[in-house]
Amino acid sequence: GKITRNLSFNQYKMKHADKRGGSEIPLILDELSECVSGAADTEKEIEYKALISEINDFLGILSPEKRNIFIYRYWYSYSVTNIAKICGIKENTVSMILSRTRNKLREYLTERGYEI
């Protein structure tokens, strides 16, 4: 799934390059950069897998609505507008839920010893 997702991101980047109107990917990655650092090397593979497990545990404690909104945004890369339409709520509500969920994720990971 991860390989397919990354290949899809590469295709998306090619099709939505700045010269073709821009993209949501940089915005999404920027939003998540507040929660998780992007540094990864082979020496930190075990820590990386533990981080994935912690994020999955965090998603497990969220309400289904908040979990779906988070996954729509950060896994499927949906725009805030599309998420609002899917969930039948206002864009401002989606933005607020995402912001609060990122803050909770940051706190959750900090409590478990991860440097943000």
Number of C-alpha atoms within 10 A of each C-alpha: 6 7 8 9 12 11 12 12 15 12 12 14 17 12 14 15 12 10 7 10 8 12 16 15 18 10 12 16 14 10 15 16 13 13 20 17 11 9 7 10 8 7 8 11 11 10 12 15 11 12 16 12 12 16 14 11 12 16 18 11 10 14 9 11 11 17 18 16 22 23 14 17 20 17 12 11 18 18 17 20 14 15 21 18 11 11 13 10 12 13 17 12 12 22 16 11 17 20 15 13 19 19 14 15 20 18 14 17 19 13 10 10 8 15 11 12
